Amino acid sequence: MEATTHIVLRHGYEGMTTNHVAERAGVSIGSLYQYFPSKEALVAAVLQKNADDNFAVMAGVLEQADGLPLAEVIRLSVEAMAQLHRNNLTWHGAIVDCSSRIDAAEWEQELNERISTLTIAFLERYRDEMRPGIDLEVAMIVIRNIGHSVFEHAIQNDPELFDNARVTAEIASATMAYLTGSGAVEPARASAA
């Protein structure tokens, strides 16, 4: 999969061939076809691995946040999402390009559902802190898009926003206000060395 990522980043989806990937991976084309019968299958595997890695990061954050106040959970989650986007800046354009060329809607929906299911189960613990009557399934759509919109803007226009603690604090505050009806979240303070 590393070979596929390298070739896609270097040549784009259209310039990627299974021969390029096999050569980069140091395997025969026949061996490659045993596991990945097409260019699309290679790209789908890379996209799935990226989705699985992102899910693992978010699951780890929620595990780490167990027992923390809701505002802290939200702050840690937003910071993790910013870090995921920051780490994937060069790969992001390729992901968008590849996703549009293969039928990626299914894995994108599956990833969103996995993250939503995990997050809703976690947020249920904080229901007494949330505004009455909140529908957590609808809330997940809103929450995901609050951060996603800002991160997409940063990717396309201003990648330095990922390094701005005020930006992640504002996303966390908007999320907290939406869930609870009030509350600002301060950025994490830098620890003394």
Kinemage of the C-alpha trace (Angstrom):
@kinemage 1
@onewidth
@group {chain A} dominant
@subgroup {mainchain}
@vectorlist {calphas} color= white
{ca met a 1} P 0.000 0.000 0.000
{ca glu a 2} L 2.952 2.319 0.599
{ca ala a 3} L 3.952 1.827 -3.035
{ca thr a 4} L 0.438 2.774 -4.186
{ca thr a 5} L 0.473 5.897 -2.011
{ca his a 6} L 3.894 6.896 -3.344
{ca ile a 7} L 2.863 6.444 -6.976
{ca val a 8} L -0.445 8.282 -6.542
{ca leu a 9} L 1.304 11.210 -4.847
{ca arg a 10} L 3.954 11.324 -7.548
{ca his a 11} L 1.864 10.682 -10.677
{ca gly a 12} L -1.761 11.157 -9.616
{ca tyr a 13} L -4.495 8.617 -10.089
{ca glu a 14} L -4.425 8.843 -13.893
{ca gly a 15} L -0.639 8.383 -13.988
{ca met a 16} L -0.667 5.409 -11.630
{ca thr a 17} L -0.408 1.945 -13.147
{ca thr a 18} L -0.285 -1.460 -11.519
{ca asn a 19} L 3.105 -1.929 -13.208
{ca his a 20} L 4.435 1.198 -11.451
{ca val a 21} L 3.113 -0.059 -8.108
{ca ala a 22} L 4.535 -3.574 -8.566
{ca glu a 23} L 7.935 -2.134 -9.522
{ca arg a 24} L 7.945 0.267 -6.545
{ca ala a 25} L 6.876 -2.551 -4.177
{ca gly a 26} L 9.499 -4.920 -5.578
{ca val a 27} L 7.001 -7.624 -6.505
{ca ser a 28} L 5.945 -9.196 -9.776
{ca ile a 29} L 2.816 -7.927 -11.458
{ca gly a 30} L 1.347 -11.428 -11.098
{ca ser a 31} L 1.874 -11.365 -7.335
{ca leu a 32} L 0.274 -7.941 -7.136
{ca tyr a 33} L -2.771 -9.138 -9.097
{ca gln a 34} L -3.239 -12.042 -6.677
{ca tyr a 35} L -4.147 -9.548 -3.965
{ca phe a 36} L -5.307 -6.538 -5.953
{ca pro a 37} L -7.018 -7.393 -9.246
{ca ser a 38} L -7.088 -3.788 -10.499
{ca lys a 39} L -5.814 -0.277 -10.068
{ca glu a 40} L -9.132 0.570 -8.404
{ca ala a 41} L -8.667 -2.253 -5.876
{ca leu a 42} L -5.217 -0.890 -4.957
{ca val a 43} L -6.583 2.598 -4.423
{ca ala a 44} L -9.582 1.285 -2.495
{ca ala a 45} L -7.240 -0.617 -0.164
{ca val a 46} L -5.192 2.525 0.504
{ca leu a 47} L -8.321 4.589 1.132
{ca gln a 48} L -9.671 1.885 3.464
{ca lys a 49} L -6.388 1.792 5.407
{ca asn a 50} L -6.505 5.577 5.757
{ca ala a 51} L -10.093 5.327 7.018
{ca asp a 52} L -9.150 2.568 9.476
{ca asp a 53} L -6.180 4.594 10.735
{ca asn a 54} L -8.387 7.664 11.249
{ca phe a 55} L -10.956 5.579 13.109
{ca ala a 56} L -8.244 4.093 15.343
{ca val a 57} L -7.000 7.583 16.234
{ca met a 58} L -10.485 8.777 17.176
{ca ala a 59} L -11.206 5.586 19.145
{ca gly a 60} L -7.924 6.099 21.003
{ca val a 61} L -8.801 9.709 21.818
{ca leu a 62} L -12.183 8.705 23.219
{ca glu a 63} L -10.581 5.921 25.247
{ca gln a 64} L -8.031 8.400 26.622
{ca ala a 65} L -10.820 10.895 27.383
{ca asp a 66} L -12.922 8.448 29.389
{ca gly a 67} L -14.015 10.152 32.600
{ca leu a 68} L -12.931 13.657 31.566
{ca pro a 69} L -15.368 16.592 31.518
{ca leu a 70} L -17.358 16.968 28.282
{ca ala a 71} L -15.550 20.177 27.306
{ca glu a 72} L -12.188 18.413 27.588
{ca val a 73} L -13.438 15.444 25.530
{ca ile a 74} L -14.569 17.812 22.796
{ca arg a 75} L -11.293 19.756 22.857
{ca leu a 76} L -9.225 16.553 22.608
{ca ser a 77} L -11.415 15.247 19.772
{ca val a 78} L -11.152 18.479 17.767
{ca glu a 79} L -7.379 18.619 18.294
{ca ala a 80} L -7.094 14.999 17.108
{ca met a 81} L -9.131 15.778 13.986
{ca ala a 82} L -6.948 18.802 13.269
{ca gln a 83} L -3.842 16.640 13.696
{ca leu a 84} L -5.236 13.994 11.310
{ca his a 85} L -5.866 16.649 8.676
{ca arg a 86} L -2.474 18.275 9.316
{ca asn a 87} L -0.708 14.923 8.921
{ca asn a 88} L -2.526 14.222 5.661
{ca leu a 89} L -2.135 17.591 3.916
{ca thr a 90} L -0.122 16.222 0.972
{ca trp a 91} L -2.251 13.105 0.768
{ca his a 92} L -5.585 14.951 1.053
{ca gly a 93} L -5.711 16.129 -2.560
{ca ala a 94} L -4.879 12.625 -3.741
{ca ile a 95} L -7.608 11.180 -1.506
{ca val a 96} L -10.179 13.540 -2.982
{ca asp a 97} L -8.988 12.783 -6.524
{ca cys a 98} L -8.961 9.009 -5.981
{ca ser a 99} L -12.304 9.026 -4.169
{ca ser a 100} L -13.926 10.776 -7.096
{ca arg a 101} L -12.535 8.238 -9.590
{ca ile a 102} L -13.580 5.080 -7.801
{ca asp a 103} L -16.828 4.439 -5.986
{ca ala a 104} L -15.651 5.600 -2.570
{ca ala a 105} L -19.031 6.727 -1.270
{ca glu a 106} L -19.554 3.370 0.425
{ca trp a 107} L -16.352 3.402 2.482
{ca glu a 108} L -16.784 7.083 3.315
{ca gln a 109} L -20.278 6.375 4.593
{ca glu a 110} L -19.025 3.320 6.486
{ca leu a 111} L -16.241 5.343 8.142
{ca asn a 112} L -18.664 8.119 9.110
{ca glu a 113} L -21.077 5.544 10.531
{ca arg a 114} L -18.305 3.839 12.537
{ca ile a 115} L -17.113 7.135 13.987
{ca ser a 116} L -20.689 8.292 14.651
{ca thr a 117} L -21.636 5.045 16.398
{ca leu a 118} L -18.520 5.192 18.575
{ca thr a 119} L -18.981 8.886 19.385
{ca ile a 120} L -22.712 8.643 20.090
{ca ala a 121} L -22.128 5.769 22.512
{ca phe a 122} L -19.453 7.849 24.215
{ca leu a 123} L -21.574 11.026 24.327
{ca glu a 124} L -24.508 9.133 25.855
{ca arg a 125} L -22.505 9.242 29.104
{ca tyr a 126} L -22.819 13.042 29.049
{ca arg a 127} L -26.491 13.282 28.106
{ca asp a 128} L -27.377 14.955 31.426
{ca glu a 129} L -24.985 17.820 30.502
{ca met a 130} L -26.566 18.355 27.082
{ca arg a 131} L -29.560 20.429 26.176
{ca pro a 132} L -32.853 18.610 26.597
{ca gly a 133} L -34.167 16.674 23.635
{ca ile a 134} L -30.971 16.659 21.610
{ca asp a 135} L -30.941 13.981 18.915
{ca leu a 136} L -27.390 12.625 18.991
{ca glu a 137} L -27.632 11.096 15.521
{ca val a 138} L -28.516 14.462 14.012
{ca ala a 139} L -25.995 16.122 16.324
{ca met a 140} L -23.224 13.938 14.880
{ca ile a 141} L -23.963 15.261 11.387
{ca val a 142} L -23.802 18.835 12.663
{ca ile a 143} L -20.692 18.268 14.781
{ca arg a 144} L -18.822 16.473 11.990
{ca asn a 145} L -19.580 19.279 9.576
{ca ile a 146} L -18.614 22.085 11.959
{ca gly a 147} L -15.036 20.839 12.065
{ca his a 148} L -14.955 19.421 8.554
{ca ser a 149} L -15.909 22.763 6.984
{ca val a 150} L -13.155 24.628 8.810
{ca phe a 151} L -10.577 21.929 8.079
{ca glu a 152} L -11.483 21.848 4.375
{ca his a 153} L -11.117 25.642 4.280
{ca ala a 154} L -7.697 25.315 5.921
{ca ile a 155} L -6.571 22.638 3.456
{ca gln a 156} L -7.616 24.692 0.458
{ca asn a 157} L -6.755 28.193 1.655
{ca asp a 158} L -4.697 28.406 4.830
{ca pro a 159} L -2.917 25.285 6.186
{ca glu a 160} L -1.459 27.371 9.027
{ca leu a 161} L -4.906 27.306 10.645
{ca phe a 162} L -4.104 23.750 11.777
{ca asp a 163} L -1.383 25.163 14.014
{ca asn a 164} L -3.625 27.810 15.576
{ca ala a 165} L -4.907 26.716 18.994
{ca arg a 166} L -7.596 29.415 18.837
{ca val a 167} L -9.101 27.787 15.736
{ca thr a 168} L -9.445 24.391 17.388
{ca ala a 169} L -10.756 26.115 20.532
{ca glu a 170} L -13.404 27.919 18.453
{ca ile a 171} L -14.482 24.653 16.806
{ca ala a 172} L -14.645 23.020 20.238
{ca ser a 173} L -16.617 25.992 21.623
{ca ala a 174} L -19.099 25.870 18.748
{ca thr a 175} L -19.523 22.134 19.298
{ca met a 176} L -19.921 22.553 23.059
{ca ala a 177} L -22.426 25.390 22.609
{ca tyr a 178} L -24.401 23.304 20.128
{ca leu a 179} L -24.521 20.251 22.421
{ca thr a 180} L -25.171 22.054 25.689
{ca gly a 181} L -26.642 25.401 24.723
{ca ser a 182} L -23.670 27.241 26.304
{ca gly a 183} L -20.006 27.033 27.112
{ca ala a 184} L -16.706 28.132 25.672
{ca val a 185} L -13.671 25.870 25.520
{ca glu a 186} L -10.240 27.344 26.088
{ca pro a 187} L -7.237 26.108 24.106
{ca ala a 188} L -4.902 23.718 25.904
{ca arg a 189} L -2.134 25.496 27.701
{ca ala a 190} L 1.377 24.673 26.605
{ca ser a 191} L 3.076 22.598 29.263
{ca ala a 192} L 6.214 23.937 30.842
{ca ala a 193} L 9.350 22.138 29.681
